[in-house]
Amino acid sequence: MSSITLHYIFDPFCGWCYGASPLIEIAASQPNIKLQLHGGGMLTGYNRVKIDDQWRQFLLDTDKQIASITGQTFGDSYHQMLQQNDVILDSLPPITAIITADELANEGLTMLKAIQTAHYIDGRRVSDEKTLLQLAQQIGLDKQLFQQTFAINKDEPTNKHIQSSRTLLHQVARSGFPTLIAQHNENLMVINLDKYFSQPQLWQKYLENLSAASLS
C-alpha cells in the first residue's frame, strides 16, 4: 500500500501554527496518512525573544487576527503573561520536548498540543524545562525517562533537527510556519492551509481525496 506522508513544519511559538492545530489533528487521524513533525526553530539562538512593548503589541494584534480567522481562543492567563517583563520565548526547549515525546512514545503531536495549550490558554512558560517536564507527565510519559532522554536530545541533536527542518523548507521554496508538505513516493507538494481554517469538513474531504489519489 502506498501512503502519503505529511511533513508538518511548525514552531511552538508560531501563533498561526496554533491556529492550524485543529487541521493538523484531523490530518493525524487519517488512515493511510503519516504525519511527521519538523520543528522550525523560529525563536532560537540570537532570535530568542524577551517580550517588550513592541513585541507585546505585535503578538496581541496577530493573535486577534488568528482568532478571527481560525476560531482558536487565547486565554486570559496568556494575556496576563504577555504583560510581564521577564518572559523569554525560546523555541529550543519545547522542540526538544516534542522530539523526546515522539521518540519515547510516538506522542510528539500530543506534546505539541499540550505545549500550545499551556502557552496560549494557560499562560505558562513553556521554554522552562520544569514546565515541559510537568507537561510530559501530564500526557503520561515517565518522568525519569523523559528527563534522561530530554538531556540527550537537547542542544546539538535539536539544532540538527531544526537545520533539517529548514533544509526541507528551502527545498519547497518556503520560509514561514506553518508549512505542510504532502509526500507521495519522491514527490513533494505544499498544501495551502489558509483556505481550510474554520472549515474542518472541507479539510477532511480534501485529505480523503488526497489519500484516495495515492492508492490509485
C-alpha positions in Angstrom: 0.0 0.0 0.0 1.4 3.4 -1.0 0.7 6.0 1.7 1.0 9.8 2.0 3.4 11.4 4.4 2.5 14.9 5.6 5.6 16.8 6.7 4.5 19.5 9.2 7.0 22.3 9.7 6.0 24.3 12.8 7.2 26.3 15.7 5.8 26.1 19.3 5.6 29.9 19.4 4.1 30.3 16.0 0.6 31.7 16.5 -0.6 30.5 13.1 0.6 27.0 13.9 -1.7 27.2 17.0 -4.4 28.4 14.7 -3.8 25.4 12.4 -3.7 22.8 15.2 -7.3 21.5 14.6 -6.5 20.8 11.0 -3.3 19.0 12.0 -5.1 16.8 14.4 -7.6 15.9 11.7 -4.7 15.0 9.4 -3.1 12.9 12.1 -6.2 10.8 12.5 -6.5 9.8 8.8 -5.8 6.3 7.7 -3.1 5.9 5.0 -1.6 9.3 6.1 1.5 9.5 8.2 2.2 12.8 10.0 5.9 13.8 10.5 6.8 16.7 12.7 9.6 19.2 11.9 10.3 21.9 14.5 11.4 25.0 12.6 13.2 26.8 15.5 11.7 30.3 14.8 12.9 31.7 18.1 16.3 30.1 18.8 19.8 31.4 19.4 20.0 35.1 18.6 16.4 35.1 17.6 15.1 34.3 21.1 12.7 37.0 22.3 12.4 38.8 25.6 8.9 40.3 25.3 9.0 44.1 25.3 6.3 46.7 24.4 6.9 46.3 20.6 6.7 42.5 20.7 3.7 42.6 23.0 1.7 44.7 20.7 2.8 42.6 17.7 1.6 39.4 19.4 -1.7 40.9 20.5 -2.5 42.2 17.0 -1.5 39.0 15.4 -3.4 36.8 17.9 -6.6 38.9 17.3 -6.3 38.1 13.6 -5.6 34.4 14.2 -8.6 34.1 16.5 -10.9 35.9 14.0 -9.8 33.6 11.0 -9.3 30.3 12.7 -11.7 30.4 15.7 -8.9 29.4 18.1 -9.0 31.1 21.5 -6.3 32.8 23.6 -6.7 32.6 27.3 -6.8 35.4 29.9 -3.8 33.8 31.6 -1.9 34.0 28.3 -2.7 37.7 28.0 -1.6 38.3 31.6 1.7 36.5 30.9 2.3 38.8 28.0 2.1 41.8 30.3 5.1 40.5 32.3 8.5 42.0 31.5 10.7 38.9 32.1 9.1 36.5 29.7 11.6 34.9 27.3 10.4 32.9 24.2 12.9 30.3 23.3 11.8 27.6 20.8 14.6 25.2 21.5 13.4 23.6 24.8 9.8 22.9 23.6 11.1 21.4 20.4 13.4 19.2 22.4 10.4 18.1 24.4 8.4 17.3 21.3 11.3 15.3 19.8 11.6 13.4 23.1 7.9 12.6 23.3 7.9 11.4 19.8 11.0 9.2 20.4 9.7 7.7 23.6 6.1 7.1 22.8 5.2 8.5 19.3 3.5 11.3 21.2 5.1 14.3 19.6 1.8 15.8 18.4 0.3 15.2 21.8 3.2 17.1 23.4 2.9 19.9 20.8 -0.8 20.3 21.7 0.0 20.3 25.4 2.6 22.9 24.9 0.3 25.1 22.8 -2.5 24.8 25.4 -0.1 25.6 28.2 1.2 28.7 26.4 -1.8 30.1 24.6 -4.5 29.2 27.1 -2.9 28.8 30.5 -0.1 31.4 30.1 2.6 29.0 31.3 6.3 29.4 30.5 6.9 26.6 28.1 10.6 27.5 27.5 11.1 26.4 31.1 12.3 22.8 31.4 10.4 22.3 34.6 7.1 23.2 32.8 8.0 20.8 30.0 8.6 18.0 32.5 5.2 18.6 34.0 3.6 18.5 30.6 5.4 15.3 29.8 4.0 13.7 32.9 0.6 15.2 32.1 0.5 13.3 28.8 1.5 10.1 30.5 5.3 9.9 29.9 7.6 8.5 32.6 9.3 11.4 34.5 12.8 9.9 34.8 12.9 8.5 31.3 11.7 11.8 29.8 14.4 13.7 31.8 17.1 11.4 30.7 16.1 11.4 27.0 15.5 15.2 27.0 19.0 15.7 28.3 20.4 13.6 25.4 18.3 15.4 22.8 18.9 19.0 23.9 21.3 21.3 22.2 23.2 19.7 19.3 20.6 17.0 18.4 17.7 19.5 18.5 19.8 22.0 16.5 20.4 19.4 13.9 16.7 18.6 13.8 15.9 22.3 13.2 18.5 22.6 10.5 17.0 19.6 8.8 13.5 21.2 9.0 14.9 24.4 7.4 16.5 22.4 4.7 13.1 20.9 3.9 11.5 24.4 3.9 14.2 25.6 1.5 13.6 22.5 -0.7 10.0 23.6 -1.3 10.8 27.3 -1.6 9.1 28.3 1.7 10.4 30.2 4.7 7.5 30.5 7.1 5.4 28.5 9.5 3.2 26.6 9.4 4.2 24.7 6.2 2.5 21.4 5.4 4.1 19.3 2.6 2.5 16.1 1.2 5.0 13.5 0.1 4.0 10.6 -2.2 6.9 8.4 -3.2 9.6 11.1 -4.1 7.1 13.8 -5.0 6.6 16.8 -2.7 3.6 19.2 -2.8 3.0 22.2 -0.5 -0.6 22.3 0.9 -2.1 25.7 1.4 -3.8 25.5 4.8 -5.2 29.0 4.7 -8.4 28.1 2.9 -9.2 25.3 5.3 -9.2 27.4 8.5 -12.5 27.0 10.3 -13.6 24.5 7.6 -12.8 21.1 9.1 -15.3 19.3 6.8 -13.7 20.7 3.7 -10.3 19.8 5.0 -11.5 16.3 5.9 -12.8 15.8 2.3 -9.5 17.1 0.8 -7.5 14.6 2.9 -9.8 11.8 1.8 -9.3 12.7 -1.8 -5.5 13.0 -1.3 -5.4 9.6 0.3 -7.5 8.0 -2.4 -5.3 9.5 -5.1 -2.2 7.9 -3.6 -3.9 4.5 -3.8 -5.0 4.8 -7.5 
